[in-house]
Amino acid sequence: MSAAELVPETATRKILIIDDHPVVAEGWGRIISDRMPCEVMAAATTREGWQAWRKHQFDMLVVDLSIGDSKVAGLKLIERLRRVDRDVPILVFTMHDSPVMARRALTSGANGIINKDAPTGEIMEAFQTVMKSGNYVDTRFARSMALMDIRHAVPNRAALTNREEEILGLISEGLSYREIAERICISYKTVSNVTLTLKSKLGATHLADLVVKGIKYFDEM
């Protein structure tokens, strides 16, 4: 079955694209609307996206990961949406090449993820697969995620204190040391010291490696 056959041509869909770059949102909206009957709306902030979702009944959401100054604003929006709606199809599109971010998008509740510069045919395949509540990971992300699993396996489940688990969770969310310190009201130095302990316990060689191991740590809980 081809991608075009996945959704009936006569079905009119309501789509919400959440991205802070109007040109990108307009381009994706044109790609979709040129190939299937639909109504496409756009939101430039997560707040606008949330309000639009509450006001309208959308058949699908397309969400960027980085919105405004936050690299994870899209992830937080997806998590918020999933707390109240487990069924609406969500496709993430992003310029990130990181398999860590791809994994986080899927574990946050997205049905699929695709790079923004993917070919039009692949964009529509991803779009229509997710529209039908299927799952889609583009080839580059699938390959890099598989390699990440091989290279960054957590050898043994480490015994972490409550504070260490708390900080590891915030590191895995992409927060900086300073943001973590402000969030849980401790000093920057304490965050740095705990992070060194976490690297030792989890066998991480650098911060990015610790993020990966942190995600796996919580996935296995």
C-alpha positions as CSV (number, residue, x, y, z in Angstrom):
1,M,0.0,0.0,0.0
2,S,1.4,3.4,-1.0
3,A,1.5,6.3,1.4
4,A,-1.2,8.1,-0.6
5,E,-3.6,5.2,0.0
6,L,-3.2,5.3,3.8
7,V,-5.8,8.0,4.2
8,P,-8.9,8.2,2.0
9,E,-8.7,11.1,-0.5
10,T,-12.2,12.3,0.4
11,A,-11.4,12.7,4.1
12,T,-10.9,16.3,5.2
13,R,-8.4,16.5,8.1
14,K,-7.7,19.3,10.6
15,I,-4.0,19.7,11.2
16,L,-2.1,21.9,13.6
17,I,1.5,22.7,13.0
18,I,3.4,24.1,16.0
19,D,6.7,25.8,14.9
20,D,8.2,29.2,15.6
21,H,9.5,29.6,12.0
22,P,6.5,30.8,9.9
23,V,8.3,29.8,6.6
24,V,8.8,26.2,7.8
25,A,5.2,25.9,9.0
26,E,3.9,27.4,5.8
27,G,6.1,25.1,3.7
28,W,5.0,21.9,5.5
29,G,1.4,23.1,5.4
30,R,1.6,23.5,1.6
31,I,3.2,20.1,1.2
32,I,0.4,18.5,3.1
33,S,-2.5,20.5,1.7
34,D,-1.3,20.0,-1.9
35,R,-1.5,16.2,-1.5
36,M,-4.6,15.7,0.6
37,P,-7.8,17.6,1.5
38,C,-7.2,19.2,4.9
39,E,-7.4,22.4,6.9
40,V,-4.0,23.5,8.3
41,M,-3.5,25.8,11.2
42,A,-0.2,27.0,12.6
43,A,0.9,28.1,16.1
44,A,4.3,29.9,16.8
45,T,4.5,29.1,20.5
46,T,3.7,26.2,22.7
47,R,1.1,28.4,24.5
48,E,-0.6,29.2,21.2
49,G,-0.5,25.5,20.3
50,W,-2.0,24.4,23.6
51,Q,-4.8,27.0,23.3
52,A,-5.5,26.1,19.7
53,W,-5.6,22.4,20.6
54,R,-8.1,23.1,23.4
55,K,-10.3,25.2,21.1
56,H,-10.4,23.0,18.0
57,Q,-10.7,19.3,17.4
58,F,-7.6,18.4,15.4
59,D,-7.0,15.1,13.7
60,M,-3.2,15.5,14.0
61,L,-0.5,17.6,15.5
62,V,2.9,18.3,13.9
63,V,5.3,19.6,16.6
64,D,8.9,21.0,16.4
65,L,11.2,20.1,19.2
66,S,12.9,23.5,19.6
67,I,10.5,26.4,20.0
68,G,11.6,29.8,21.1
69,D,14.7,29.7,23.3
70,S,14.0,26.2,24.6
71,K,15.5,23.1,22.9
72,V,12.9,20.9,24.6
73,A,9.7,23.1,24.5
74,G,8.1,20.7,22.0
75,L,8.8,17.7,24.3
76,K,7.2,19.4,27.2
77,L,4.2,20.3,25.2
78,I,3.8,16.7,24.0
79,E,4.1,15.4,27.6
80,R,1.4,17.9,28.6
81,L,-0.9,16.9,25.8
82,R,-0.5,13.2,26.5
83,R,-1.6,13.7,30.1
84,V,-5.1,14.7,28.8
85,D,-5.2,13.1,25.3
86,R,-3.6,9.7,24.7
87,D,-5.0,9.3,21.2
88,V,-4.3,12.4,19.0
89,P,-1.6,11.5,16.5
90,I,1.6,13.5,17.0
91,L,4.4,13.8,14.5
92,V,7.6,15.5,15.5
93,F,9.7,17.3,12.9
94,T,13.1,18.6,13.8
95,M,16.5,19.8,12.7
96,H,18.1,17.8,15.5
97,D,20.2,14.8,14.4
98,S,20.6,13.5,17.9
99,P,19.3,10.0,18.6
100,V,18.9,11.1,22.2
101,M,16.4,13.7,21.2
102,A,14.6,11.3,18.9
103,R,14.3,8.7,21.7
104,R,13.0,11.4,24.1
105,A,10.4,12.5,21.6
106,L,9.0,9.0,21.2
107,T,9.1,8.2,25.0
108,S,7.3,11.6,25.6
109,G,4.4,10.4,23.5
110,A,5.1,11.2,19.9
111,N,3.9,8.7,17.3
112,G,6.7,9.5,14.9
113,I,9.7,11.7,14.2
114,I,11.2,12.9,10.9
115,N,14.0,15.4,10.0
116,K,12.8,18.7,8.6
117,D,14.9,18.3,5.5
118,A,13.6,14.9,4.5
119,P,12.4,14.5,0.9
120,T,8.7,15.3,0.3
121,G,7.8,11.7,-0.3
122,E,9.2,10.7,3.0
123,I,7.4,13.6,4.7
124,M,4.1,12.4,3.3
125,E,4.8,8.8,4.2
126,A,5.5,9.8,7.8
127,F,2.5,12.1,7.9
128,Q,0.0,9.6,6.7
129,T,1.4,6.7,8.7
130,V,1.1,8.7,11.9
131,M,-2.3,10.1,10.8
132,K,-3.5,6.5,10.9
133,S,-2.1,6.1,14.5
134,G,0.9,4.2,13.2
135,N,4.5,4.7,14.3
136,Y,7.2,6.2,12.0
137,V,10.9,6.9,12.6
138,D,12.9,8.1,9.6
139,T,15.8,6.0,8.4
140,R,18.6,8.2,9.8
141,F,17.0,8.3,13.3
142,A,16.3,4.6,13.3
143,R,19.9,3.8,12.4
144,S,21.4,6.2,15.0
145,M,19.1,5.0,17.7
146,A,20.1,1.4,17.1
147,L,23.8,2.3,17.3
148,M,23.1,4.3,20.5
149,D,21.5,1.3,22.1
150,I,24.6,-0.8,21.3
151,R,27.2,1.7,22.4
152,H,25.6,3.2,25.5
153,A,24.0,0.2,27.3
154,V,23.9,0.7,31.1
155,P,26.1,-2.3,32.3
156,N,24.4,-2.7,35.7
157,R,21.6,-0.9,37.3
158,A,23.4,1.5,39.7
159,A,22.1,2.3,43.2
160,L,21.4,6.0,43.2
161,T,20.2,8.2,46.0
162,N,17.0,10.1,45.7
163,R,18.9,13.3,45.0
164,E,21.1,11.7,42.4
165,E,18.0,10.3,40.6
166,E,16.4,13.8,40.8
167,I,19.4,15.5,39.2
168,L,19.8,12.7,36.6
169,G,16.2,13.1,35.6
170,L,16.7,16.9,35.1
171,I,19.9,16.3,33.2
172,S,18.1,13.9,30.9
173,E,15.5,16.6,30.2
174,G,18.3,18.8,28.9
175,L,18.5,21.3,31.7
176,S,21.8,23.1,32.4
177,Y,23.6,22.9,35.8
178,R,22.4,26.4,36.6
179,E,18.8,25.6,35.6
180,I,18.9,22.5,37.8
181,A,20.3,24.4,40.8
182,E,17.5,27.0,40.5
183,R,14.8,24.4,40.0
184,I,15.6,22.4,43.1
185,C,17.1,25.2,45.2
186,I,20.7,23.9,45.6
187,S,24.0,25.3,44.6
188,Y,25.6,25.1,41.2
189,K,28.6,23.4,42.9
190,T,26.4,20.7,44.4
191,V,24.9,19.9,41.0
192,S,28.4,19.7,39.5
193,N,29.6,17.4,42.3
194,V,26.5,15.1,42.0
195,T,27.0,15.0,38.3
196,L,30.6,13.7,38.7
197,T,29.2,11.0,41.0
198,L,26.6,10.1,38.5
199,K,29.2,9.7,35.7
200,S,31.2,7.4,37.9
201,K,28.2,5.3,39.0
202,L,26.8,5.0,35.4
203,G,30.1,4.7,33.6
204,A,29.6,7.8,31.6
205,T,32.6,9.5,30.0
206,H,31.0,12.9,29.3
207,L,27.8,14.8,29.7
208,A,26.1,13.6,26.5
209,D,26.9,10.1,27.4
210,L,25.3,10.7,30.9
211,V,22.2,12.0,29.2
212,V,21.9,8.8,27.2
213,K,22.5,6.6,30.2
214,G,20.0,8.6,32.2
215,I,17.3,8.0,29.6
216,K,18.0,4.3,29.7
217,Y,18.1,4.3,33.5
218,F,14.6,5.7,33.7
219,D,13.3,3.6,30.8
220,E,14.3,0.5,32.8
221,M,12.6,1.5,36.0
